[in-house]
């Protein structure tokens, strides 16, 4: 459990992550503490028996480390940031906040679901 604070936008979010038994999923929820609504939800397949750890860095990037490797999600308010992999290729990390234009109603949230190498983004109520 972590907290994200943005004094410019007067926002505070709770970041909650957990593994689900039987459905073999790892979930990350970002909850707006002002409205008490889910802002983002991320789900990926992950065996219950396998180890996984998540940590929120100072720059609000959430890093998940497991036997499958490392995954990074930007939960902050910076639009994008360039990173390089071990082979020197440059990649862009876009924050989940940059997707807020997709939310049509205040009660909606964005659902990010990882299926293998695919990332499915949907809007849910």
C-alpha positions as CSV (number, residue, x, y, z in Angstrom):
1,X,0.0,0.0,0.0
2,X,1.4,3.4,-1.1
3,X,0.2,7.0,-1.3
4,X,0.6,9.4,-4.3
5,X,0.2,13.1,-3.5
6,X,-0.1,15.9,-6.1
7,X,-0.3,19.3,-4.4
8,X,-0.8,21.1,-7.8
9,X,-4.0,19.2,-8.5
10,X,-4.9,18.8,-4.8
11,X,-5.1,15.0,-5.3
12,X,-4.2,12.1,-3.1
13,X,-4.3,8.5,-4.3
14,X,-4.0,5.2,-2.6
15,X,-2.1,2.5,-4.5
16,X,-3.1,-1.0,-3.4
17,X,-1.8,-4.3,-4.9
18,X,-2.6,-7.9,-4.2
19,X,-2.6,-11.4,-5.6
20,X,-5.8,-13.4,-6.1
21,X,-6.0,-17.0,-5.4
22,X,-7.9,-19.4,-7.8
23,X,-8.0,-16.9,-10.6
24,X,-4.2,-16.4,-10.6
25,X,-4.1,-12.7,-11.0
26,X,-2.0,-9.8,-9.7
27,X,-3.9,-6.6,-9.3
28,X,-2.9,-3.0,-8.8
29,X,-5.6,-0.4,-7.9
30,X,-5.2,3.3,-7.8
31,X,-8.0,4.9,-5.7
32,X,-8.8,8.6,-5.5
33,X,-9.1,9.3,-1.8
34,X,-11.2,12.5,-2.4
35,X,-14.0,10.8,-4.4
36,X,-13.3,7.2,-3.0
37,X,-13.5,5.9,-6.5
38,X,-11.1,3.6,-8.4
39,X,-9.2,5.7,-10.9
40,X,-7.1,2.9,-12.5
41,X,-7.1,-0.9,-12.3
42,X,-4.3,-3.1,-13.6
43,X,-4.5,-6.9,-13.8
44,X,-2.0,-9.5,-15.1
45,X,-1.9,-13.2,-15.0
46,X,0.3,-14.5,-12.2
47,X,0.4,-17.8,-10.5
48,X,-0.6,-17.7,-6.9
49,X,2.4,-19.9,-5.9
50,X,4.9,-17.6,-7.7
51,X,6.6,-14.7,-6.0
52,X,6.0,-11.1,-7.1
53,X,6.8,-7.8,-5.4
54,X,5.7,-4.3,-6.2
55,X,7.3,-1.0,-5.1
56,X,6.4,2.6,-5.8
57,X,9.5,4.7,-6.6
58,X,9.9,8.4,-5.7
59,X,9.0,9.4,-9.2
60,X,5.7,7.5,-8.9
61,X,6.7,4.7,-11.1
62,X,5.3,1.3,-9.9
63,X,7.8,-1.5,-10.5
64,X,6.7,-5.1,-10.4
65,X,9.4,-7.7,-10.1
66,X,8.7,-11.4,-10.6
67,X,10.2,-14.5,-12.3
68,X,8.8,-13.1,-15.6
69,X,11.1,-10.1,-15.2
70,X,10.4,-6.5,-14.4
71,X,7.4,-4.3,-15.5
72,X,7.1,-0.6,-14.9
73,X,3.9,1.6,-14.8
74,X,4.0,5.3,-14.4
75,X,1.4,6.3,-11.9
76,X,2.6,9.9,-11.7
77,X,1.5,13.1,-13.4
78,X,4.4,13.5,-15.8
79,X,3.1,12.9,-19.3
80,X,6.0,10.8,-20.6
81,X,9.6,9.9,-20.0
82,X,12.3,8.2,-22.2
83,X,14.2,5.1,-21.0
84,X,16.7,2.8,-22.5
85,X,16.8,-0.9,-22.3
86,X,20.0,-3.0,-21.9
87,X,20.5,-3.1,-25.6
88,X,20.4,0.7,-25.9
89,X,17.0,1.0,-27.5
90,X,14.9,4.0,-26.4
91,X,11.4,3.5,-25.2
92,X,8.7,5.9,-23.9
93,X,6.9,5.4,-20.6
94,X,3.6,7.3,-20.6
95,X,1.8,7.9,-17.3
96,X,-1.6,6.4,-16.7
97,X,-2.8,10.0,-16.0
98,X,-2.2,10.8,-19.7
99,X,-5.1,8.4,-20.5
100,X,-7.7,10.4,-18.4
101,X,-9.3,11.8,-21.6
102,X,-10.8,8.4,-22.2
103,X,-12.9,8.6,-19.0
104,X,-16.3,9.9,-19.9
105,X,-18.0,9.9,-16.5
106,X,-16.6,10.6,-13.0
107,X,-17.7,7.1,-11.8
108,X,-15.8,5.4,-14.7
109,X,-12.2,4.0,-14.3
110,X,-9.6,2.7,-16.7
111,X,-9.0,-1.1,-16.6
112,X,-5.6,-2.2,-18.0
113,X,-5.4,-6.0,-18.5
114,X,-2.2,-7.7,-19.5
115,X,-2.7,-10.9,-21.6
116,X,0.7,-12.2,-22.6
117,X,2.3,-9.5,-24.6
118,X,-1.0,-7.7,-25.2
119,X,-2.3,-4.8,-23.1
120,X,-6.1,-4.3,-23.2
121,X,-7.4,-1.0,-22.1
122,X,-11.1,-0.7,-21.3
123,X,-13.4,1.8,-19.5
124,X,-15.4,0.3,-16.6
125,X,-18.0,1.7,-14.2
